[in-house]
Amino acid sequence: MAAAYTATAARVLDVARAAALEAGGHMRARLGADVVTTKLDAADLVTAADSECQAIIESRIRAAYPSHALLGEESVSPGLAAAMGALAALQQTHEWIWIIDPIDGTTNFVSGLPLCAVSVGITRGGERVGAVVYDPFRDECFTAWRGEGAHLNGT
């Protein structure tokens, strides 16, 4: 399936960008949050802000696209096999899947280092078609759509 940049693609990226910006604002306000648990091992940290940011992103996406599937890091068992299994299961039933890492760089986030971002990937028909990565500490929002290149802050 071609991933031509259409009005649908533009709207999908707009929703992803708005969700990332809102979650990024929350992330910025919570920098240095306490660890509440770990997942795979002692280095795989989880804070309350992780699930809060994921909820913000999911709420924005569900409001615009209630039939699309969401695969958030905080909703999947730890490990690559679990993530790939969850993705494969969703691909059986959904054309569109949004893959969310609400705080990409949690270790830095917990340490108070502003070296983390919100990451949202978008697949359609099993093909990776779009993405948004927002660094709220530099106010840099990278967007990309397959075949259309990447853009920083809309340019």
N, C-alpha and C positions, 0 to 999 in steps of 0.2 A: 504494500500500500504506500503510495507516495505521501510524503508529509508536506505537501504544498502549503505555503503560507497563505492562509485565507482569513476571512473575517472571523471564522471560528478559532483559528490559531491565535489571532490577535487578542480575542476575548479571553481565551484560556490563559495566555501569558499575562494579561492584565489582572486576572483573578489571582494567579500565582504571585505576581509582583505585589499586589495589595496585601495578600496574606503574609508574605515574607516581611514586608515593611512593618505591618502591625506587630507581628511576632518579634521582629528585631527590636522594636521600641521597648517591648516588654523585656527582652533579653538584656538590653542595655541598662535598664533600670535595676535588674537583678544580678548584675555582674558580681561574682564572688559568692554566690549562693552556696549554702551548705549542702554537702552530700547527704542524701537520705538513704541510699542503698547502692549496691553494685550489681552488675549483671553477670557477665561471663567470667570475670576475674576481678581482682582488687583494683585494677587499672581502668575498668569499664564502669565509670562513675555515672550516677543518676542523681539529679537534683529535682526539687519540686518544679523549678523553672522549666525543665525539659517537658514535663507533661502539660504545664500551663501554656507554653509556646505551641506545642503540638495541638492543643485544644483550640487555640486561636486560629491556627492555619486550617484545621479541619472544619471549623465553623464557617469560615469564609468560603471554602471550597464547596461544602455541602449546601450553602445558601444559593450558590450559582449553579451547581451541578449535582443535584441530589442522587442521580443514578450512577455517578462515577464512583469507582472503588478507591479507598484510601489505604495506603500501607505506610504506617508511621513507625519509626524506630521504637518508640516507647510502647507500641502495641504488639510487638513481635518478640518471641522468645529470643534470647541472645544467640549469636553465632550466625555464620554465613549460611549454613545448611537450613536453619530455621527461616531465615529471610528469603532464601531462594525458593523454599517450599511454599511459603506464604504467597510469594509472587506468582509461582506456577499455578496455585489454586485459584487465585483471583483472575488470572489470564483465561481460565476456562469459562468464566461467567461474565466478564466485563471487557468491553472494548477499551475504555479509558481507565487508566490506573495512575494515581498520583503517589509518588514515593517521597516521603517526608523525613528529613533529619532536622528536627526543630532547633537543636544546638549542635552544630557540627564543630567539634572541638571542645567537648565538655571539660576535659582536664584543664585546658587553658582558662575556660570560663570559671571553674571552681577556684582556680588560683588567682583570679582577679586580673588575668591577662586578657586584654581585648583582642585576642587572636582567635576568633570563632565567627561562625556565620550561620545563617538559616539557609538550608538547602531543600529545594523542591524540584523533583524530576517528574516528567510527565511521559507516559507511554500511551500509545494508541495501537490497538491490534497487535500487541507484542513488540512494537518497534519504539525505541526511545525517540521521542520527537521534540521535546522541549525541556527547558530547565531555567530556574531562577536561583541565583546564589546572592544573598544579601549580607553584607558586612555592615552592621549598624554602627560600628565604632568609627568607620571611615565614610559612612553614608555612600557606599558603593554597591550598586545593584546591577549585577550581571544577568542578562537574559540571553537566551539562545533558542533558535528553532532550527530543526534539521534542514540543511540546505540554505539557510539564510544568514549564517554567521552568528557571531556573538556581539552584544552591545553592552556598553557601560552607561548606566543612567540614561538610557533611551537614545543614545547617539552611537 
